[in-house]
Amino acid sequence: MGEQRRFASVACSRKGKVTRRERFLAEMDAVIPWKPLLGMKLHVGTDCKTGRVAPAG
């Protein structure tokens, strides 16, 4: 008996047309500098009394 193929491998091998979503994500990967963005630490301050985000400034 031959080796049974999994659904995911069959789906990948039959893939022909690139979807809009895949094209968009590939373009974003090329344009956006992900390493510096992922390395940033964002600080979101909160007001201790109300728990709301403190206004900037």
VEXGULUM-215811 format. One record per residue (C-alpha): residue number from 1; residue in three letters; x, y, z. Coordinates in nm, 4 decimals, padded with zeros to 6 digits. Example, Ala and Ser with C-alpha at 12.3 -4.5 7.8 and 13.67 -1.06 7.14 Angstrom:
VEXGULUM-215811
+-----+------+----------+----------+----------+
! pos ! code !        x !        y !        z !
+-----+------+----------+----------+----------+
!   1 !  ALA !  01.2300 ! -00.4500 !  00.7800 !
!   2 !  SER !  01.3670 ! -00.1060 !  00.7140 !
+-----+------+----------+----------+----------+
END
This chain:
VEXGULUM-215811
+-----+------+----------+----------+----------+
! pos ! code !        x !        y !        z !
+-----+------+----------+----------+----------+
!   1 !  MET !  00.0000 !  00.0000 !  00.0000 !
!   2 !  GLY !  00.1348 !  00.3461 ! -00.0859 !
!   3 !  GLU !  00.1985 !  00.6258 !  00.1609 !
!   4 !  GLN ! -00.1178 !  00.8112 !  00.2562 !
!   5 !  ARG ! -00.1120 !  01.1850 !  00.1854 !
!   6 !  ARG ! -00.2366 !  01.4312 !  00.4438 !
!   7 !  PHE ! -00.4956 !  01.6956 !  00.3625 !
!   8 !  ALA ! -00.2545 !  01.9857 !  00.4314 !
!   9 !  SER !  00.0092 !  01.8494 !  00.1959 !
!  10 !  VAL ! -00.2513 !  01.7935 ! -00.0753 !
!  11 !  ALA ! -00.3829 !  02.1480 ! -00.0291 !
!  12 !  CYS ! -00.0334 !  02.2964 ! -00.0525 !
!  13 !  SER !  00.0605 !  02.0964 ! -00.3594 !
!  14 !  ARG ! -00.2578 !  02.2002 ! -00.5449 !
!  15 !  LYS ! -00.2163 !  02.5672 ! -00.4606 !
!  16 !  GLY ! -00.2028 !  02.7705 ! -00.7784 !
!  17 !  LYS ! -00.3517 !  03.1159 ! -00.7424 !
!  18 !  VAL ! -00.2126 !  03.3616 ! -00.4872 !
!  19 !  THR ! -00.4937 !  03.5166 ! -00.2855 !
!  20 !  ARG ! -00.5263 !  03.8889 ! -00.2164 !
!  21 !  ARG ! -00.4534 !  03.8224 !  00.1504 !
!  22 !  GLU ! -00.1305 !  03.6362 !  00.0744 !
!  23 !  ARG ! -00.0200 !  03.9049 ! -00.1713 !
!  24 !  PHE ! -00.0960 !  04.1780 !  00.0867 !
!  25 !  LEU !  00.0945 !  03.9990 !  00.3647 !
!  26 !  ALA !  00.3953 !  03.9399 !  00.1386 !
!  27 !  GLU !  00.3973 !  04.3090 !  00.0466 !
!  28 !  MET !  00.3757 !  04.4125 !  00.4131 !
!  29 !  ASP !  00.6655 !  04.1806 !  00.4999 !
!  30 !  ALA !  00.8731 !  04.3516 !  00.2320 !
!  31 !  VAL !  00.7801 !  04.7087 !  00.3352 !
!  32 !  ILE !  00.7620 !  04.7015 !  00.7168 !
!  33 !  PRO !  01.0835 !  04.6751 !  00.9242 !
!  34 !  TRP !  00.9529 !  04.4050 !  01.1611 !
!  35 !  LYS !  01.2679 !  04.3471 !  01.3733 !
!  36 !  PRO !  01.2845 !  04.7026 !  01.5139 !
!  37 !  LEU !  00.9082 !  04.7124 !  01.5664 !
!  38 !  LEU !  00.8972 !  04.3806 !  01.7495 !
!  39 !  GLY !  01.1916 !  04.4859 !  01.9658 !
!  40 !  MET !  01.0184 !  04.8019 !  02.0894 !
!  41 !  LYS !  00.8589 !  04.8078 !  02.4314 !
!  42 !  LEU !  00.5459 !  05.0160 !  02.4453 !
!  43 !  HIS !  00.4542 !  05.1933 !  02.7659 !
!  44 !  VAL !  00.0891 !  05.2504 !  02.8361 !
!  45 !  GLY !  00.0451 !  05.4470 !  03.1547 !
!  46 !  THR ! -00.2711 !  05.4285 !  03.3574 !
!  47 !  ASP ! -00.4185 !  05.6667 !  03.6062 !
!  48 !  CYS ! -00.4013 !  05.4942 !  03.9445 !
!  49 !  LYS ! -00.7329 !  05.6347 !  04.0644 !
!  50 !  THR ! -00.9583 !  05.5445 !  03.7741 !
!  51 !  GLY ! -00.7629 !  05.2809 !  03.5839 !
!  52 !  ARG ! -00.8011 !  05.4804 !  03.2634 !
!  53 !  VAL ! -00.5191 !  05.5598 !  03.0262 !
!  54 !  ALA ! -00.3492 !  05.8841 !  03.1318 !
!  55 !  PRO ! -00.3716 !  06.1668 !  02.8764 !
!  56 !  ALA ! -00.0531 !  06.2383 !  02.6847 !
!  57 !  GLY !  00.1135 !  06.5657 !  02.7668 !
+-----+------+----------+----------+----------+
END
